[in-house]
Amino acid sequence: MKSNQRFIDKAKKNAVSNFDQKKLEYIQTHSKLNWLSGNTLIDPKFSTPNKVRLPDLMIKGMPEIILEHDSTKLHGELGWENERTLKRNQDYARANRPFFVINEDLAKLLGLDQAALATYLYYHTLSQFRAYQL
């Protein structure tokens, strides 16, 4: 377990969170919801070597809903993600963890405020999650 904790600490330190931090802070301060950053998810269904993922933002509760903030340059087009981003999305789906992606470039192209979009997509994802609970 110590090895796993060292990996988590190293991953957090090397994460690209500084790159996205200003964009994520905008969503956190302008959204009507309490988005949390700096979360660590561990799930045996994740494909990463230590079964760890570090989502951009998350709302804790039942269910925990994950927000990933992507750009075309790093992640590919929404719907045609690069291999690494697709693996991340598949991990969340495989682990039955509700998530959505805000593609910064598409939001700008459509003139959408990303904080308002995050609020809307949270409730949309929550609605879908609840619909699949039988």
HELIX and SHEET records of a PDB file:
HELIX    1   1 LYS A    2  ASN A   14  1                                  13    
HELIX    2   2 SER A   17  HIS A   30  1                                  14    
HELIX    3   3 THR A   72  HIS A   75  1                                   4    
HELIX    4   4 GLU A   83  ARG A   94  1                                  12    
HELIX    5   5 GLU A  104  LEU A  110  1                                   7    
HELIX    6   6 GLN A  114  TYR A  132  1                                  19    
SHEET    1   A 2 LEU A  41  ILE A  42  0                                        
SHEET    2   A 2 VAL A  52  ARG A  53 -1                                        
SHEET    1   B 3 LEU A  57  ILE A  59  0                                        
SHEET    2   B 3 ILE A  65  ASP A  70 -1                                        
SHEET    3   B 3 PHE A  99  ASN A 103  1                                        
SHEET    1   C 2 GLY A  76  GLU A  77  0                                        
SHEET    2   C 2 TRP A  80  GLU A  81 -1                                        
END                                                                             
